[in-house]
Each structure stands twice: as structure tokens, then as C-alpha cells.
Amino acid sequence: MTWKIEPSFGVEAFVTADFRIGLKQEQPGTDQTLIFSRDEIPGLIEILKSVSKEADELYEQEAVNE
């Protein structure tokens, strides 16, 4: 089973044959795939949460400065 995030180019998440976690993004002319072991996923989630929070803060700062 796979899951996709839409719209844009989205990201496809899937389980590999050896039970690792894959993330794939297809864009015109290129496909990019990242493979993680299952024990790396909690750390990856925390990193994504931190980066998302930083992006929100930077966006808000930019909006105030306009």
C-alpha cells in the first residue's frame, strides 16, 4: 500500500520489500527516492516538525517586515 500527499508533485510513501520506509517524489524529468530504516522514522518526523516550525516562524517574520 502507498500513500500520497497531493497537490503539487506530492510525495509517495511506501514500505519496501525489506520492510524499510520509502519516500518518492516524481517531477518532470526526474524521480527522487529516499529509503529509511524503520528506526530512523521517529527522528525524521521530529526533524520535519522542527523545519516546519522554523518555516512558519520565518514566514511570519517576513510578513511583518512587508
C-alpha positions as a LaTeX table, in Angstrom:
\begin{tabular}{lrrr}
\hline
Residue & $x$ (\AA) & $y$ (\AA) & $z$ (\AA) \\
\hline
Met1 & 0.00 & 0.00 & 0.00 \\
Thr2 & 1.18 & 3.52 & $-0.72$ \\
Trp3 & 0.03 & 6.93 & 0.43 \\
Lys4 & 0.34 & 10.17 & $-1.47$ \\
Ile5 & 0.34 & 13.81 & $-0.48$ \\
Glu6 & $-1.33$ & 16.00 & $-3.08$ \\
Pro7 & $-1.25$ & 18.51 & $-4.83$ \\
Ser8 & 1.98 & 19.81 & $-6.34$ \\
Phe9 & 4.34 & 16.97 & $-7.11$ \\
Gly10 & 3.39 & 15.38 & $-3.81$ \\
Val11 & 5.25 & 12.60 & $-2.04$ \\
Glu12 & 4.53 & 8.90 & $-2.23$ \\
Ala13 & 5.26 & 6.87 & 0.93 \\
Phe14 & 5.61 & 3.10 & 0.81 \\
Val15 & 7.08 & 0.05 & 2.53 \\
Thr16 & 9.93 & $-1.65$ & 0.69 \\
Ala17 & 10.31 & $-5.41$ & 0.21 \\
Asp18 & 12.77 & $-5.46$ & 3.12 \\
Phe19 & 10.36 & $-3.51$ & 5.39 \\
Arg20 & 12.06 & $-0.14$ & 5.19 \\
Ile21 & 10.20 & 3.12 & 4.56 \\
Gly22 & 10.43 & 4.79 & 1.18 \\
Leu23 & 9.54 & 8.32 & 0.14 \\
Lys24 & 9.36 & 9.08 & $-3.56$ \\
Gln25 & 8.69 & 12.27 & $-5.49$ \\
Glu26 & 8.23 & 12.30 & $-9.23$ \\
Gln27 & 8.85 & 15.51 & $-11.11$ \\
Pro28 & 9.11 & 16.09 & $-14.84$ \\
Gly29 & 12.42 & 14.60 & $-15.91$ \\
Thr30 & 13.44 & 13.19 & $-12.53$ \\
Asp31 & 12.35 & 10.80 & $-9.80$ \\
Gln32 & 13.80 & 11.08 & $-6.32$ \\
Thr33 & 13.56 & 8.30 & $-3.75$ \\
Leu34 & 14.69 & 8.25 & $-0.13$ \\
Ile35 & 14.79 & 4.99 & 1.84 \\
Phe36 & 14.86 & 4.91 & 5.66 \\
Ser37 & 15.11 & 2.11 & 8.15 \\
Arg38 & 12.10 & 1.91 & 10.44 \\
Asp39 & 14.09 & 3.07 & 13.47 \\
Glu40 & 15.02 & 6.32 & 11.66 \\
Ile41 & 11.39 & 7.40 & 11.17 \\
Pro42 & 10.76 & 8.93 & 14.63 \\
Gly43 & 13.86 & 11.11 & 14.23 \\
Leu44 & 12.84 & 12.08 & 10.72 \\
Ile45 & 9.39 & 13.10 & 11.96 \\
Glu46 & 10.95 & 15.29 & 14.65 \\
Ile47 & 13.26 & 16.90 & 12.09 \\
Leu48 & 10.33 & 17.62 & 9.76 \\
Lys49 & 8.33 & 19.13 & 12.64 \\
Ser50 & 11.27 & 21.39 & 13.57 \\
Val51 & 11.85 & 22.51 & 9.99 \\
Ser52 & 8.13 & 23.16 & 9.53 \\
Lys53 & 8.04 & 25.28 & 12.68 \\
Glu54 & 11.11 & 27.22 & 11.52 \\
Ala55 & 9.50 & 27.82 & 8.11 \\
Asp56 & 6.33 & 29.11 & 9.80 \\
Glu57 & 8.35 & 31.46 & 12.00 \\
Leu58 & 10.37 & 32.78 & 9.06 \\
Tyr59 & 7.19 & 33.27 & 7.03 \\
Glu60 & 5.58 & 35.22 & 9.88 \\
Gln61 & 8.71 & 37.38 & 10.28 \\
Glu62 & 8.71 & 38.13 & 6.55 \\
Ala63 & 5.01 & 39.04 & 6.64 \\
Val64 & 5.63 & 41.50 & 9.50 \\
Asn65 & 8.53 & 43.10 & 7.61 \\
Glu66 & 6.48 & 43.76 & 4.47 \\
\hline
\end{tabular}
